[in-house]
Amino acid sequence: MLKDKVAVITGAARGIGKEIALKLAGQGAKIVICDVNENELKNAQKDIAKLGVEVMMSVVDVSSFQQVTEFINNVLDKFERIDILINNAGITRDKLLLRMEEKDWDSVLSINLKGAFNLIKAVSRPMLKQKGGVIVNMASIIGLMGNPGQANYAASKAGLIALTKTVAKELGSKGVRANAIAPGYIKTQMTDALSDTVKEAMLKMIPLGELGTTNDIANLALFLCSPQSRYITGQVIQVDGGMLM
Ligand SMILES: NC(=O)c1ccc[n+]([C@@H]2O[C@H](COP(=O)([O-])OP(=O)(O)OC[C@H]3O[C@@H](n4cnc5c(N)ncnc54)[C@H](O)[C@@H]3O)[C@@H](O)[C@H]2O)c1
């Protein structure tokens, strides 16, 4: 379905990003993955290469405008186009507002929100030249509902949703679509780090009664990257077992 398409996925060394990379590779896309975690990134590259597609990896901190610009230039030198961008890299630095420090706010906003801006800025010109492209931003239901202890994270994901809608409006007439995925509670290393009390409380809020999997998110990412979603842009789609409705 995605043969010869070039897909860039950020934060793809593990978790949701890696799963999306594997899913798109399974449909024949050429894969470019970046992350700050070099060791896990190398493992991800090996796993993706087993599917028989070309894979490029690069250690990139998405919050650095300069690193991202150089990275995207290298991708264009190698593949000459970018069809798909998945802004997935993200972190949490949870603390109640009274205890949250300036660095907690700055690091989360600069990776989760500015990071996406950096990538979108770098790929938008090539996508406009190609007269087409797809951008998928990994938001969160927390960006829609807020959450105690996550002022920085919630604000970054709400910002990412507004960025998605703006990009969809600015680039839609040029054939570029932008959508956001808002996962609920998905089993990854990010959520493994939560305390048992928080985990139990969250489970009680999920009508489908279980955590989501990285595959649940990757299935939607694939749909949003495929021609089957050609008339869908500017949307925020929840994958949350009914947690927020
Ligand atoms: N797991 C969930 O329940 C859940 C829910 C909602 C949203 N999300 C979002 O999904 C995305 C992926 O989450 P995950 O659960 O797979 O987390 P994860 O921690 O397993 O993976 C995130 C990846 O991003 C990388 N990363 C961190 N900082 C980076 C930077 N500056 N530059 C490049 N890469 C960087 C990490 O090294 C890691 O490999 C995140 O944006 C997260 O906010 C996750």
The ligand as an SDF file (V2000), in Angstrom:
LIG
                    3D

 44 48  0  0  0  0  0  0  0  0999 V2000
    1.9980    5.3950   26.1760 N   0  0  0  0  0  0  0  0  0  0  0  0
    0.8720    6.0840   26.2990 C   0  0  0  0  0  0  0  0  0  0  0  0
   -0.0360    5.6980   27.0270 O   0  0  0  0  0  0  0  0  0  0  0  0
    0.6910    7.3630   25.5360 C   0  0  0  0  0  0  0  0  0  0  0  0
   -0.5460    8.0070   25.6670 C   0  0  0  0  0  0  0  0  0  0  0  0
   -0.7660    9.1850   24.9660 C   0  0  0  0  0  0  0  0  0  0  0  0
    0.2330    9.6960   24.1660 C   0  0  0  0  0  0  0  0  0  0  0  0
    1.4400    9.0600   24.0700 N   0  0  0  0  0  0  0  0  0  0  0  0
    2.4450    9.6860   23.2190 C   0  0  0  0  0  0  0  0  0  0  0  0
    2.9640    8.7560   22.2870 O   0  0  0  0  0  0  0  0  0  0  0  0
    4.3150    9.0810   21.9950 C   0  0  0  0  0  0  0  0  0  0  0  0
    5.1910    7.8460   22.1900 C   0  0  0  0  0  0  0  0  0  0  0  0
    5.0600    7.4250   23.5170 O   0  0  0  0  0  0  0  0  0  0  0  0
    5.5710    6.0090   24.0760 P   0  0  0  0  0  0  0  0  0  0  0  0
    4.5800    5.5730   25.0760 O   0  0  0  0  0  0  0  0  0  0  0  0
    5.9430    5.1200   22.9610 O   0  0  0  0  0  0  0  0  0  0  0  0
    6.8520    6.5150   24.8960 O   0  0  0  0  0  0  0  0  0  0  0  0
    8.3530    5.9640   24.9780 P   0  0  0  0  0  0  0  0  0  0  0  0
    8.9620    6.7100   26.0960 O   0  0  0  0  0  0  0  0  0  0  0  0
    8.3660    4.4680   25.0060 O   0  0  0  0  0  0  0  0  0  0  0  0
    8.9670    6.4320   23.5750 O   0  0  0  0  0  0  0  0  0  0  0  0
    9.2630    7.7820   23.2930 C   0  0  0  0  0  0  0  0  0  0  0  0
   10.5220    7.8180   22.4510 C   0  0  0  0  0  0  0  0  0  0  0  0
   10.8480    9.2120   22.2000 O   0  0  0  0  0  0  0  0  0  0  0  0
   12.2510    9.3440   22.3340 C   0  0  0  0  0  0  0  0  0  0  0  0
   12.6250   10.7450   22.6340 N   0  0  0  0  0  0  0  0  0  0  0  0
   12.5600   11.3770   23.8240 C   0  0  0  0  0  0  0  0  0  0  0  0
   13.0660   12.6140   23.7110 N   0  0  0  0  0  0  0  0  0  0  0  0
   13.4580   12.7730   22.4270 C   0  0  0  0  0  0  0  0  0  0  0  0
   14.0630   13.8350   21.7140 C   0  0  0  0  0  0  0  0  0  0  0  0
   14.3810   14.9990   22.3070 N   0  0  0  0  0  0  0  0  0  0  0  0
   14.3570   13.6660   20.3930 N   0  0  0  0  0  0  0  0  0  0  0  0
   14.0670   12.4720   19.7880 C   0  0  0  0  0  0  0  0  0  0  0  0
   13.5010   11.4310   20.4210 N   0  0  0  0  0  0  0  0  0  0  0  0
   13.1930   11.5760   21.7300 C   0  0  0  0  0  0  0  0  0  0  0  0
   12.6110    8.4120   23.4750 C   0  0  0  0  0  0  0  0  0  0  0  0
   14.0010    8.1110   23.4930 O   0  0  0  0  0  0  0  0  0  0  0  0
   11.7330    7.2020   23.1730 C   0  0  0  0  0  0  0  0  0  0  0  0
   12.3920    6.2710   22.3330 O   0  0  0  0  0  0  0  0  0  0  0  0
    4.6870   10.2490   22.9030 C   0  0  0  0  0  0  0  0  0  0  0  0
    4.5580   11.4580   22.1860 O   0  0  0  0  0  0  0  0  0  0  0  0
    3.6440   10.1740   23.9960 C   0  0  0  0  0  0  0  0  0  0  0  0
    3.4140   11.4220   24.5930 O   0  0  0  0  0  0  0  0  0  0  0  0
    1.6880    7.8980   24.7420 C   0  0  0  0  0  0  0  0  0  0  0  0
  1  2  1  0
  2  3  2  0
  2  4  1  0
  4  5  1  0
  4 44  2  0
  5  6  2  0
  6  7  1  0
  7  8  2  0
  8  9  1  0
  8 44  1  0
  9 10  1  0
  9 42  1  0
 10 11  1  0
 11 12  1  0
 11 40  1  0
 12 13  1  0
 13 14  1  0
 14 15  2  0
 14 16  1  0
 14 17  1  0
 17 18  1  0
 18 19  2  0
 18 20  1  0
 18 21  1  0
 21 22  1  0
 22 23  1  0
 23 24  1  0
 23 38  1  0
 24 25  1  0
 25 26  1  0
 25 36  1  0
 26 27  1  0
 26 35  1  0
 27 28  2  0
 28 29  1  0
 29 30  1  0
 29 35  2  0
 30 31  1  0
 30 32  2  0
 32 33  1  0
 33 34  2  0
 34 35  1  0
 36 37  1  0
 36 38  1  0
 38 39  1  0
 40 41  1  0
 40 42  1  0
 42 43  1  0
M  CHG  2   8   1  16  -1
M  END
$$$$
